[in-house]
Amino acid sequence: MLAHGSAAWCLNPISRMVRKLSSIQRGFLLVISGAYRATPTAALQVIMDILPLYLQLQFESRVTNLCKLRTPLTPEITTLRPEEIDEKETGWASHAAKHPQPNQISLQDGGTSTTYARINTDGSKTVQSVGAAFCVFEGQNIIYRWSAKLRDDNAVFQAELISLKEVVQHASQINNNLPILIHVDNQASLQASINPKSSNKIARIITQTLI
């Protein structure tokens, strides 16, 4: 109950509020640790590896404002914008009766093949940058390639999902009757794509494109 509504009242706590929260937390720390009552609050927090209560509430308040309320924070706190954060989806990606066919996605190694049109995807992160890319092969020749540089704070999982989304959208526009074999080197992105209740927006786009 103490943290109820902290997104509104603990975004920038004043010194009086900080002292009040520290006083409340101190009582619990003394009971849990069994330390002497003269032990400083800061020492109790260090010994028990617990953040000051006001910092925990302030962190939760900032996350709630940025990710759920989609309210931008000041540049002194973060330069991250609400529109740059993945939105969590709920429910089913599509009707339960509509789903990718069993032969469309496989978690087994497909090996190499020159019979089908092949597309290799990759998402990677280095110290310098984050990127996503794919190449379309016809035989042993590359006939099309796509790449994009992402934000430095993007994760490898996001890069892999973005490259897979671009691949399936590109493959859906190819006008031929030949099977297309897509090689993905990240099982996590495949698992998210075949999960009909995935909360990831990009994974849902992939699922709907495959359907």
Summary of the structure (lengths in Angstrom):
residues: 211
radius of gyration: 24.5
end to end distance: 45.0
largest distance: 78.9
contacts: 528
relative contact order: 0.12
helix: 39%
strand: 16%
